[in-house]
Amino acid sequence: MEKLSLVKVTRKGQVTIPRAIRDRLGIREGDYLIATAIKDLVVFRRISLPSWEDLFAYGERFAGERGITPGDVLKAIKSVRRVG
């Protein structure tokens, strides 16, 4: 059986993930975790967020596959912006 660690919840709802667990899972400062509740368990999962370059490349591929032009995007933006 794996060793259990006791953690305390702060007034702000924060907890510290024990070092042994962080090391084992490769969790580093600045990483993002998703938290969810499953019955009476709190489950965290580390996620990787895409870079801006990856997001823009995806957007260009998405638009290209659907025939969306930069002009179409600008027109859509102008239609939803509030005027002054």
C-alpha positions, -999 to +999 in steps of 0.1 A: +000+000+000+012+035-008+022+058+020-005+083+029+001+119+037-019+142+059-025+177+045-043+206+061-067+230+043-059+267+050-085+294+056-083+302+018-090+266+009-054+259-001-035+227+004+001+217-001+008+187-022+035+167-004+070+168-020+072+131-025+040+132-045+051+163-065+084+146-073+068+113-083+043+130-106+067+157-119+045+186-106+065+218-106+059+254-096+037+271-122+021+239-135-017+238-139-039+211-123-075+203-128-095+195-097-127+175-096-148+157-069-156+121-073-179+110-045-159+120-013-126+122-032-108+153-045-088+143-076-062+165-092-047+160-127-018+179-142-025+194-175-005+212-202-018+244-217-009+251-253+014+279-262+002+310-280+020+297-311+001+264-309-032+283-305-026+305-335-015+276-356-047+257-347-068+288-355-052+291-389-057+254-397-093+256-384-101+287-405-083+273-436-103+240-435-136+260-433-127+287-458-128+315-432-107+345-442-091+372-420-117+396-434-145+373-421-129+373-387-126+411-386-162+414-398-174+391-370-154+410-344-168+444-355-204+429-354-201+420-317-181+449-304-200+477-286-197+511-300-184+537-275 
